[in-house]
Every structure is written in C-alpha cells, then in structure tokens.
Amino acid sequence: MLDLQTRVATLQRPKLLARAARFGLDEYRREVHLRRILQCERLPRHGAALMQLLDLEAESNALRQAKTGDYRPSHHVEILIAILGEAQLMRATALRLV
C-alpha cells in the first residue's frame, strides 16, 4: 500500500483539472473548505482527511470517466484543492516535528 504522500504525488488527472486545483491552492482554508467538503463538525487530522478526500476524489473521477450527468467539475476541483492543501499542511507539520 502506498503512503499518502505517494498517493497524492502519483495522482494523475487531466491537465485542466490539475491546473485549476493548483490555482485554487493559495485560497484553501481548512476550517471552511474541508468542513464543507467532508460535511463534518470536527475536522479530522491531516492523514485521515486525506484518506477521505482521496476516496471522494476517486468517486468524482469515476463519474467524470463515466460521463454521467451527475459529474460536477467544480466539486471535483474543490476536492483536488483540498487534497493538495491537506498534503501541504501534513508535510509542514511533519517538518516541524523533526
């Protein structure tokens, strides 16, 4: 099983989705965005949040590939932004512990 950082690093999506997520990363606010995406009161730790986000992203990507009417590109980008944001925060937290 791949560790979370490797899973994030090897995530391959269309360039337009990836670019949109990178543009949105500077505006990512965990308390606001993660709470809305995960629909939770208490925010999970970075690793747990990343696992949930990766599952949600896989579902969103499956809808994209199936070309269903249920696919929402904006929601997919929000999830990708949160994944990048949580991975960045998790790396920063790990560096502080060293």
GISUL-V628402 format. One record per pair of residues at least 24 apart in sequence whose ideal C-beta (glycine too) atoms are under 10 Angstrom apart, sorted by sequence separation. I is the first residue (numbers start at 0). J is the second residue. D is the distance in whole Angstrom. If there is no record, write none. Layout:
i=I j=J d=D
i=I j=J d=D
//
This chain:
i=54 j=78 d=10
i=52 j=77 d=10
i=53 j=78 d=9
i=56 j=81 d=9
i=52 j=78 d=6
i=55 j=81 d=9
i=56 j=82 d=6
i=51 j=78 d=10
i=52 j=79 d=9
i=55 j=82 d=9
i=52 j=80 d=10
i=52 j=81 d=5
i=53 j=82 d=7
i=51 j=81 d=9
i=52 j=82 d=5
i=52 j=83 d=10
i=49 j=81 d=9
i=52 j=84 d=9
i=53 j=85 d=10
i=48 j=81 d=8
i=49 j=82 d=7
i=52 j=85 d=6
i=48 j=82 d=9
i=51 j=85 d=10
i=52 j=86 d=9
i=49 j=84 d=10
i=50 j=85 d=10
i=48 j=84 d=9
i=49 j=85 d=5
i=48 j=85 d=5
i=49 j=86 d=6
i=36 j=74 d=8
i=47 j=85 d=10
i=48 j=86 d=10
i=45 j=84 d=9
i=46 j=85 d=9
i=49 j=88 d=10
i=16 j=56 d=10
i=45 j=85 d=5
i=46 j=86 d=10
i=48 j=88 d=9
i=49 j=89 d=7
i=36 j=77 d=6
i=37 j=78 d=10
i=44 j=85 d=10
i=45 j=86 d=8
i=48 j=89 d=9
i=3 j=45 d=9
i=4 j=46 d=10
i=7 j=49 d=7
i=35 j=77 d=8
i=36 j=78 d=6
i=43 j=85 d=10
i=45 j=87 d=9
i=3 j=46 d=6
i=6 j=49 d=8
i=10 j=53 d=8
i=16 j=59 d=10
i=45 j=88 d=5
i=46 j=89 d=6
i=2 j=46 d=9
i=3 j=47 d=10
i=6 j=50 d=9
i=12 j=56 d=9
i=16 j=60 d=9
i=36 j=80 d=9
i=37 j=81 d=8
i=45 j=89 d=4
i=3 j=48 d=10
i=4 j=49 d=9
i=7 j=52 d=9
i=32 j=77 d=7
i=36 j=81 d=5
i=44 j=89 d=9
i=45 j=90 d=9
i=3 j=49 d=5
i=7 j=53 d=8
i=10 j=56 d=8
i=32 j=78 d=10
i=35 j=81 d=9
i=36 j=82 d=10
i=45 j=91 d=9
i=46 j=92 d=10
i=3 j=50 d=7
i=6 j=53 d=6
i=10 j=57 d=10
i=12 j=59 d=10
i=13 j=60 d=10
i=16 j=63 d=8
i=45 j=92 d=6
i=12 j=60 d=7
i=32 j=80 d=7
i=33 j=81 d=6
i=44 j=92 d=9
i=45 j=93 d=9
i=3 j=52 d=10
i=7 j=56 d=10
i=32 j=81 d=6
i=3 j=53 d=8
i=10 j=60 d=9
i=13 j=63 d=8
i=27 j=77 d=9
i=12 j=63 d=9
i=33 j=84 d=8
i=29 j=81 d=8
i=32 j=84 d=7
i=33 j=85 d=7
i=19 j=72 d=8
i=23 j=76 d=7
i=27 j=80 d=5
i=32 j=85 d=10
i=19 j=73 d=9
i=22 j=76 d=9
i=23 j=77 d=8
i=26 j=80 d=8
i=27 j=81 d=7
i=20 j=75 d=9
i=24 j=79 d=9
i=25 j=80 d=10
i=27 j=82 d=10
i=29 j=84 d=7
i=33 j=88 d=10
i=16 j=72 d=7
i=19 j=75 d=9
i=20 j=76 d=6
i=23 j=79 d=8
i=24 j=80 d=6
i=27 j=83 d=7
i=28 j=84 d=8
i=29 j=85 d=8
i=15 j=72 d=9
i=19 j=76 d=5
i=20 j=77 d=9
i=23 j=80 d=4
i=24 j=81 d=10
i=27 j=84 d=4
i=18 j=76 d=10
i=19 j=77 d=10
i=20 j=78 d=9
i=21 j=79 d=9
i=22 j=80 d=9
i=23 j=81 d=9
i=24 j=82 d=10
i=26 j=84 d=9
i=27 j=85 d=9
i=16 j=75 d=6
i=17 j=76 d=10
i=20 j=79 d=4
i=21 j=80 d=9
i=24 j=83 d=5
i=25 j=84 d=10
i=29 j=88 d=7
i=16 j=76 d=6
i=19 j=79 d=8
i=20 j=80 d=5
i=23 j=83 d=8
i=24 j=84 d=6
i=27 j=87 d=8
i=15 j=76 d=9
i=19 j=80 d=8
i=20 j=81 d=9
i=23 j=84 d=9
i=27 j=88 d=9
i=16 j=78 d=10
i=17 j=79 d=7
i=20 j=82 d=8
i=21 j=83 d=7
i=24 j=86 d=10
i=12 j=75 d=8
i=16 j=79 d=6
i=20 j=83 d=6
i=24 j=87 d=7
i=12 j=76 d=10
i=20 j=84 d=9
i=17 j=83 d=9
i=12 j=79 d=7
i=10 j=79 d=8
i=7 j=79 d=10
i=10 j=82 d=7
i=10 j=83 d=9
i=7 j=82 d=6
i=6 j=82 d=9
i=7 j=83 d=7
i=10 j=86 d=10
i=7 j=85 d=9
i=8 j=86 d=8
i=3 j=82 d=10
i=7 j=86 d=4
i=6 j=86 d=9
i=7 j=87 d=9
i=3 j=85 d=9
i=4 j=86 d=6
i=7 j=89 d=9
i=3 j=86 d=7
i=7 j=90 d=10
i=4 j=89 d=7
i=3 j=89 d=7
i=4 j=90 d=7
i=4 j=93 d=9
//
